[in-house]
Amino acid sequence: MYEKMYCILFNAITDRLRETRNMNFGRAAFLLEEAQRQAEAVYLESAEEKTASSS
């Protein structure tokens, strides 16, 4: 789970730094927010699987 979250966020940050260098700040912020949502979904999905397996 943490590896997947790390990859999502690391790649998003790398890509968004490129957007920032190109002064496309609105797009960079939007894409970072999307990566944040993706990483959160991975975390929540993992938490749900753990809860379901312990029931």
C-alpha positions as CSV (number, residue, x, y, z in Angstrom):
1,M,0.0,0.0,0.0
2,Y,2.6,2.6,1.0
3,E,4.8,1.8,-2.1
4,K,1.8,2.5,-4.3
5,M,1.0,5.7,-2.5
6,Y,4.7,6.8,-2.7
7,C,4.8,6.1,-6.4
8,I,1.6,8.1,-7.0
9,L,2.8,11.1,-5.0
10,F,6.5,11.0,-6.2
11,N,5.5,10.9,-9.9
12,A,2.9,13.6,-9.4
13,I,5.3,15.9,-7.7
14,T,7.9,15.3,-10.4
15,D,5.4,16.1,-13.1
16,R,4.0,19.1,-11.3
17,L,7.4,20.6,-10.8
18,R,7.6,20.7,-14.6
19,E,4.3,22.5,-14.8
20,T,5.5,25.0,-12.2
21,R,8.7,25.6,-14.1
22,N,6.5,26.4,-17.1
23,M,4.5,28.8,-14.9
24,N,1.3,26.8,-15.3
25,F,0.5,27.1,-11.6
26,G,-3.3,26.4,-11.9
27,R,-2.7,23.1,-13.7
28,A,0.1,22.1,-11.3
29,A,-2.2,22.7,-8.3
30,F,-5.1,20.8,-10.0
31,L,-2.8,17.8,-10.8
32,L,-1.4,17.7,-7.2
33,E,-4.9,17.7,-5.8
34,E,-5.7,14.7,-8.1
35,A,-2.7,12.8,-6.9
36,Q,-3.7,13.5,-3.3
37,R,-7.1,12.0,-4.0
38,Q,-5.6,9.0,-5.7
39,A,-3.2,8.3,-2.8
40,E,-6.0,8.8,-0.3
41,A,-8.2,6.3,-2.2
42,V,-5.3,3.7,-2.0
43,Y,-5.1,4.3,1.7
44,L,-8.8,4.0,2.3
45,E,-9.1,0.9,0.1
46,S,-6.4,-0.8,2.1
47,A,-8.0,0.2,5.4
48,E,-11.3,-1.3,4.1
49,E,-9.6,-4.5,3.1
50,K,-8.0,-4.8,6.5
51,T,-11.3,-4.2,8.2
52,A,-13.1,-6.8,6.0
53,S,-10.4,-9.4,6.6
54,S,-10.6,-9.0,10.4
55,S,-14.4,-9.4,10.5
